[in-house]
Amino acid sequence: MTRSKTTQYLIALTALLAAATTTAEPQAETQQGDTSVMPTDLDGYRFINAVAIDDPDDPLHGFHHFYLNEAGMQAFREGGPYPVGTEFVGLVYEITRDGPIRNEGDGKAIALMEKVEGAEETGGWRFALLGPDGSAMEIDPAKDCFECHTQVRERDFVFSQPHHVGELGWTTTKGQ
């Protein structure tokens, strides 16, 4: 996908998020998997990581792009723990094949992982998922999300880590 096409798709996904988002309820009243807590855009978020799961039989098959809000940025640089208010947003795209080349295809889902008070069953994190049309997808946060995240308990249940690549890499002082 070209940069222009990616930007257009991100704008379209953001518009879908805005259309599907309602005013968020207070944290204590919001349920796990509640998509009303999804951000309406990615202003104030930074791209932090990408992963491709190329096994078509895997339920997470696709290109995943991860964004983080400023509330969690310092903790991300330090490897956690994350403060309440930290939000990770994941945009998931289909994988298309053109011979040996893998490209991003159509959007599959938008995921949210948010650090909240009172979510002890899921390590302090709330999970929500929207389909590419902006509709809420049925998930069991403990089974469908958190169960896998227990593999990285020592990093406050977060898979993404800073990557250090020369001058462009993450440090504790750059990009603050």
C-alpha positions in Angstrom: 0.0 0.0 0.0 1.4 3.4 -0.9 1.9 6.1 1.7 -1.0 8.0 0.1 -3.3 5.0 0.1 -2.3 4.2 3.7 -3.0 7.8 4.8 -6.4 7.6 3.0 -7.2 4.3 4.7 -6.2 5.7 8.1 -8.5 8.7 7.5 -11.3 6.4 6.6 -10.8 4.2 9.7 -10.6 7.3 11.8 -13.9 8.5 10.3 -15.4 5.0 11.1 -14.2 5.3 14.6 -15.7 8.7 15.0 -19.1 7.5 13.6 -19.1 4.4 16.0 -17.9 6.3 19.1 -20.3 7.6 21.6 -19.5 9.7 24.7 -17.5 7.5 27.0 -19.0 6.7 30.4 -17.1 7.1 33.6 -14.4 4.5 33.9 -16.1 2.7 36.9 -19.3 2.2 34.8 -17.6 1.1 31.5 -17.5 -2.6 30.8 -14.7 -4.7 29.3 -15.0 -4.7 25.6 -17.0 -1.5 25.5 -16.2 0.3 22.2 -17.6 3.6 23.4 -14.1 4.2 25.0 -12.4 4.1 21.6 -10.6 7.3 20.7 -12.2 9.3 17.9 -8.9 10.0 16.1 -5.1 9.4 16.5 -4.2 12.9 17.5 -2.0 12.7 20.5 -0.9 9.1 19.6 2.4 8.0 18.2 3.2 5.0 16.0 5.3 2.7 18.1 5.4 -0.8 16.5 4.2 -3.1 13.7 4.0 -6.8 13.5 2.9 -9.2 10.7 1.2 -12.5 11.5 1.4 -14.3 8.2 -0.3 -17.6 9.2 -3.8 -17.5 7.5 -5.1 -20.0 10.1 -4.2 -17.7 13.0 -7.1 -15.5 14.2 -4.7 -12.6 14.5 -3.6 -13.0 10.8 -2.7 -9.6 9.4 -0.5 -6.6 9.6 -0.8 -4.8 13.0 0.1 -1.2 13.4 0.3 0.0 17.1 -0.1 3.6 18.4 0.3 4.8 21.9 -1.0 7.9 23.6 1.3 10.3 25.5 0.1 9.1 28.9 2.0 5.8 28.4 5.0 7.1 26.4 7.5 7.3 29.3 6.5 3.9 30.6 6.9 2.5 27.1 10.5 3.8 27.0 11.2 2.3 30.4 9.5 -1.0 29.8 6.5 -0.4 32.1 4.7 -0.4 34.4 2.1 1.7 32.7 -0.1 4.4 34.4 -3.8 4.5 34.4 -4.9 6.4 31.2 -2.4 4.6 28.9 -4.0 3.6 25.6 -2.6 1.4 22.9 -4.6 1.4 19.6 -4.0 -1.3 17.0 -5.0 -1.0 13.4 -5.2 -4.4 11.7 -5.0 -4.9 7.9 -5.4 -8.0 5.8 -2.3 -9.4 4.2 -2.2 -9.6 0.4 0.3 -11.6 -1.5 2.0 -10.8 -4.8 4.5 -13.5 -5.2 7.1 -13.2 -2.5 5.8 -9.7 -1.5 3.4 -9.2 1.4 1.4 -6.0 1.4 -1.3 -4.4 3.5 -4.8 -5.1 2.2 -8.2 -4.0 3.5 -8.7 -3.1 7.1 -9.8 -5.9 9.5 -10.1 -4.4 12.9 -9.3 -1.6 15.3 -8.3 -2.7 18.8 -7.9 -0.8 22.1 -5.9 -1.8 25.2 -6.4 0.8 27.9 -5.0 0.9 31.5 -7.9 1.5 33.9 -8.8 1.2 37.6 -10.7 -1.9 38.6 -9.9 -4.3 35.8 -8.1 -6.8 38.0 -9.3 -9.8 36.0 -7.3 -8.5 33.0 -4.2 -7.1 34.8 -5.6 -3.6 35.0 -6.3 -3.4 31.2 -9.6 -2.9 29.3 -9.8 -4.4 25.8 -12.2 -3.4 23.0 -12.4 -4.3 19.3 -14.2 -2.7 16.3 -14.7 -4.3 12.9 -13.6 -2.4 9.8 -17.2 -1.1 9.4 -17.0 0.5 12.9 -19.3 -2.0 14.5 -18.4 -3.6 17.9 -16.9 -7.1 17.6 -17.8 -9.6 20.3 -14.8 -10.5 22.4 -14.2 -12.1 25.8 -11.4 -9.8 27.0 -10.1 -12.4 29.5 -9.9 -15.2 27.0 -9.5 -13.6 23.7 -7.0 -10.9 24.7 -5.6 -11.1 28.2 -4.9 -14.8 28.2 -2.2 -14.2 25.5 -0.9 -11.1 27.1 0.0 -13.1 30.3 3.1 -14.2 28.3 4.6 -10.7 29.0 3.4 -10.2 32.6 6.9 -8.8 33.5 6.3 -6.0 31.0 2.9 -5.1 32.4 1.2 -7.3 29.8 2.5 -5.3 26.8 4.1 -7.0 23.9 5.4 -3.9 22.1 8.9 -2.7 23.0 11.0 0.2 21.9 13.3 -0.6 19.0 16.8 0.9 19.0 18.1 1.6 15.5 20.9 4.1 15.5 19.9 7.8 15.7 16.3 7.0 14.8 15.7 4.6 17.7 13.9 5.2 20.9 15.7 6.6 23.9 14.6 7.9 27.3 15.3 11.5 26.1 14.4 11.6 22.4 10.9 12.2 21.3 9.5 13.4 24.6 
